[in-house]
């Protein structure tokens, strides 16, 4: 590309498409970034996470997230993606280990939502609730966290208008 930043703009376009629930279009944009720049770790991770989140093509998702982690092994977001993938694969112990690592590195509401869901599914409900409460303090408006709480612990949802 004559314009090296173009893939960063494409990545923002993909994120906007996800926000608009246009997953297939966003996936196409992410694939176009990777075609142009196979080592674009953010695009590799975003595509891998998306496939895992949609519970589609989990083998491909694992390859993509693995490539992103090879490029940037200390990235908590990529470790979160790996944990979410392992959860989708039914590998709850591996999921918990990856998500605990990610949460320690970068405590945020989305990673907390994922970690809490894995703990809940492992019948570690008290720990799940604790992580979700911490996550609400970090970001009471995080959409992933709020959606997770609606499914598992609606009693933790903030009152309307907050």
Secondary structure by P-SEA (a helix, b strand, c coil): ccccaaaaaaaaaaaaaaaacaaaaaaaaaaaaaaacccaaaaaaaaaaaaaaaccaaaaaaaaaaaaaaaccccaaaaaaaaaaaaaacaaaaaaaaaaaaaaacccaaaaaaaaaaaaaacaaaaaaaaaaaaaaaccccaaaaaaaaaccccccccccc
